[in-house]
Amino acid sequence: MMGVAEDDPSCVHTADELIDLIDEVGFLPLFKNAIPGFSVEEHTVPDYWFTGDTERDPWEWRHEITLSRKAAYGKFFDNKAGFISLAFLPDFINARRDGYDFDARWDDEKASVREKRIMDLYADDHAGDEIFTPEIRRRAGFGKGGEKGFETTLTKLQMKLYLCPIAFKQRVNRSGESFGWSIAVFSTPEHIWGEEFVKNAYRKSPEDSAKAIARKMTGLYPDLTPAQVQKVAGGPQLGQVLP
């Protein structure tokens, strides 16, 4: 793990401090990437990761921040995990969805059958459901003898911001005991933050939302190349607005 010393001025010590940093920079991948310094990893103490210490472990902070709904968490950056501030979330939704609600994307043959099998779980009367990842897999017909590519499909839906984690919980064995890593419970951004908030940037074109994202990144890092911006924050529109 990359990181900083605990007394480094750039060090983030708590989940609340991380939320402040996310709000300041707008959006932030979890792990080191193509842009030096642009990750949670590079602002935290390496020795605290994966210790299970809820106060000091950045891996555990995902739970607290997700439950607080003060930022979005998911696989949003080059198919890898990270955070988006509420200030930038509507623009990310607008740009990544390319102007499409999921039903319209399906009608225009821009969504896969695998994506639809998952999104059908959140249709109509189930729009407010919060579904544990293994339950999504089972109910959408993935797994043994069924559809393949579940993790890839779930990641694509996060990248397009149709689904986000709303909580994390552990599996439970037949004795009722929790075990293993905490796993995401997913819902739609519309359920988590409300439809009015989610569609706040729909009045703009997806290209204008992509430009706002690109301007934020290049404002923070003036020497970024278009390739770096596209690699980390890329979506269908971002590549079109970069030189």
C-alpha positions in Angstrom: 0.0 0.0 0.0 1.1 3.5 -0.7 0.3 6.2 1.8 1.6 8.8 4.3 2.7 9.0 7.8 0.1 9.7 10.5 1.5 13.2 11.2 1.7 14.2 7.5 -0.5 17.3 6.8 -2.2 15.5 4.0 -3.1 12.5 6.1 -6.8 11.6 6.5 -7.5 10.1 9.9 -11.2 9.4 10.1 -14.3 8.8 7.9 -15.5 12.3 8.6 -12.2 13.7 7.4 -12.4 11.6 4.3 -15.9 13.0 3.5 -14.4 16.5 3.8 -11.7 15.5 1.3 -14.2 14.0 -1.1 -16.3 17.2 -0.9 -13.2 19.2 -1.6 -11.9 17.3 -4.6 -15.3 16.3 -5.9 -14.6 12.6 -6.5 -11.8 10.2 -5.4 -10.8 6.7 -6.3 -10.1 4.3 -3.4 -6.7 3.0 -4.6 -3.7 4.4 -6.4 -4.2 5.0 -10.1 -2.9 6.8 -13.1 -3.0 10.2 -11.4 -0.4 10.5 -8.6 -2.0 11.5 -5.3 -5.6 11.1 -6.5 -6.7 8.3 -4.2 -7.8 7.6 -0.7 -4.9 5.2 -0.4 -2.3 8.0 -0.9 -3.9 10.1 1.9 -4.0 7.4 4.6 -1.7 5.4 6.8 -0.8 2.1 5.1 -0.6 0.1 8.3 -4.2 0.7 9.2 -5.7 -0.8 6.0 -7.6 -4.1 6.4 -7.1 -4.2 10.1 -10.9 -4.2 10.9 -10.4 -1.2 13.1 -13.6 0.8 12.3 -12.1 4.1 13.5 -8.8 3.9 11.6 -9.1 1.4 8.8 -10.0 3.2 5.5 -11.5 0.0 4.1 -14.0 0.1 7.0 -14.8 3.7 6.4 -16.7 2.6 3.2 -19.4 1.3 5.5 -19.8 4.5 7.5 -19.7 6.8 4.5 -22.2 4.6 2.5 -24.6 4.5 5.4 -24.3 8.2 5.9 -25.3 8.9 2.2 -23.0 11.9 2.3 -21.1 10.5 -0.7 -21.6 7.8 -3.3 -19.4 4.7 -3.1 -19.0 2.1 -5.8 -17.0 0.9 -8.8 -17.0 4.2 -10.6 -13.5 4.7 -11.8 -12.0 2.5 -14.5 -14.1 -0.3 -13.1 -12.5 0.2 -9.7 -13.9 1.5 -6.4 -14.1 5.1 -5.3 -16.3 7.9 -4.0 -18.2 10.7 -5.6 -19.4 13.8 -3.7 -23.0 14.7 -3.7 -22.1 18.0 -5.5 -20.8 16.0 -8.5 -23.0 12.9 -8.3 -25.8 14.3 -10.6 -23.2 15.3 -13.3 -21.7 11.8 -13.1 -25.1 10.2 -13.4 -26.0 12.4 -16.4 -22.7 11.8 -18.2 -22.3 8.1 -17.4 -25.9 7.3 -18.3 -25.5 9.4 -21.5 -29.0 10.8 -21.1 -30.7 7.4 -20.7 -32.8 6.0 -17.9 -32.3 2.2 -18.0 -35.6 1.4 -19.7 -34.8 3.9 -22.5 -31.3 2.4 -22.8 -32.8 -1.1 -23.1 -35.4 0.1 -25.7 -32.6 1.6 -27.8 -30.7 -1.7 -27.6 -27.9 -0.1 -25.7 -28.1 -2.4 -22.7 -27.2 -6.1 -22.5 -29.7 -8.9 -21.5 -27.5 -9.6 -18.5 -27.8 -5.9 -17.3 -31.6 -6.1 -17.8 -31.9 -9.3 -15.8 -30.4 -7.4 -12.8 -32.2 -4.1 -13.4 -35.5 -6.0 -13.6 -35.1 -6.7 -9.9 -35.5 -3.0 -9.3 -38.4 -2.3 -11.7 -41.9 -0.9 -10.9 -43.0 -1.9 -7.4 -39.5 -3.0 -6.5 -37.8 0.3 -7.3 -37.0 0.9 -3.6 -35.6 -2.6 -2.9 -32.2 -3.0 -1.3 -30.8 -6.4 -2.4 -27.7 -8.3 -1.0 -25.2 -9.1 -3.7 -25.6 -13.0 -3.5 -29.4 -12.5 -3.7 -29.0 -10.4 -6.8 -26.9 -13.2 -8.4 -29.5 -15.8 -7.5 -32.6 -13.9 -8.5 -31.2 -12.6 -11.7 -30.3 -16.1 -12.8 -26.5 -16.0 -12.6 -24.3 -18.7 -11.1 -24.2 -22.4 -11.6 -26.1 -23.5 -14.7 -27.2 -19.9 -15.4 -25.8 -16.7 -16.8 -22.1 -15.9 -16.7 -20.3 -12.7 -16.0 -22.2 -11.5 -12.9 -19.4 -9.4 -11.4 -18.6 -7.8 -14.8 -22.2 -7.0 -15.3 -22.7 -5.6 -11.8 -19.6 -3.4 -12.3 -20.9 -2.1 -15.6 -24.2 -1.0 -13.9 -22.2 0.8 -11.3 -20.0 2.5 -13.9 -23.2 3.7 -15.6 -24.6 4.7 -12.2 -27.7 2.7 -12.4 -26.8 0.9 -9.1 -24.8 1.8 -6.0 -24.1 0.1 -2.7 -26.4 1.3 0.0 -24.9 -0.8 2.8 -22.5 -3.7 3.5 -23.2 -6.8 5.5 -21.6 -10.2 6.1 -23.0 -13.6 4.9 -24.8 -15.7 7.5 -24.2 -19.4 7.9 -26.9 -22.0 8.7 -26.3 -21.4 12.4 -27.1 -17.8 12.1 -23.4 -16.7 12.5 -21.9 -13.9 10.4 -18.7 -14.7 8.5 -16.3 -13.4 5.9 -15.9 -10.0 4.3 -18.8 -7.6 4.3 -20.5 -7.6 0.9 -22.5 -4.8 -0.7 -26.3 -4.4 -0.6 -27.3 -2.6 -3.8 -30.1 -0.2 -4.7 -30.7 2.5 -7.3 -29.4 6.1 -6.8 -33.0 7.2 -7.2 -34.0 5.2 -4.1 -30.9 6.3 -2.1 -30.9 10.0 -2.8 -34.3 10.6 -4.4 -35.3 11.0 -8.0 -35.3 14.8 -8.0 -31.7 14.9 -6.8 -30.5 12.2 -9.2 -32.0 13.9 -12.2 -30.9 17.4 -11.1 -28.3 17.5 -14.0 -30.7 16.1 -16.6 -31.4 19.7 -17.7 -27.9 19.8 -19.1 -26.5 17.7 -21.9 -24.4 14.7 -21.0 -21.5 16.5 -22.7 -21.9 19.5 -20.5 -21.8 17.2 -17.4 -18.7 15.5 -18.7 -17.1 18.9 -19.2 -17.8 19.9 -15.6 -16.1 16.6 -14.5 -13.1 17.3 -16.7 -12.8 20.9 -15.6 -12.7 19.8 -11.9 -9.9 17.3 -12.6 -7.8 19.6 -14.6 -8.4 22.4 -12.1 -6.9 20.2 -9.4 -4.1 18.8 -11.6 -3.3 21.3 -14.4 -0.7 19.0 -15.9 -3.0 16.0 -16.5 -3.1 14.6 -20.0 -6.4 13.8 -21.6 -5.4 10.1 -21.4 -5.1 10.3 -17.7 -8.5 12.0 -17.2 -10.1 9.5 -19.5 -8.5 6.5 -17.8 -9.6 7.4 -14.3 -12.9 9.2 -14.7 -13.8 8.2 -18.3 -17.4 7.5 -19.4 -19.1 7.6 -22.8 -19.1 11.4 -22.9 -15.8 12.3 -21.3 -13.8 11.1 -24.2 -15.8 13.3 -26.5 -15.1 16.5 -24.6 -11.4 16.1 -24.1 -8.9 17.3 -26.7 
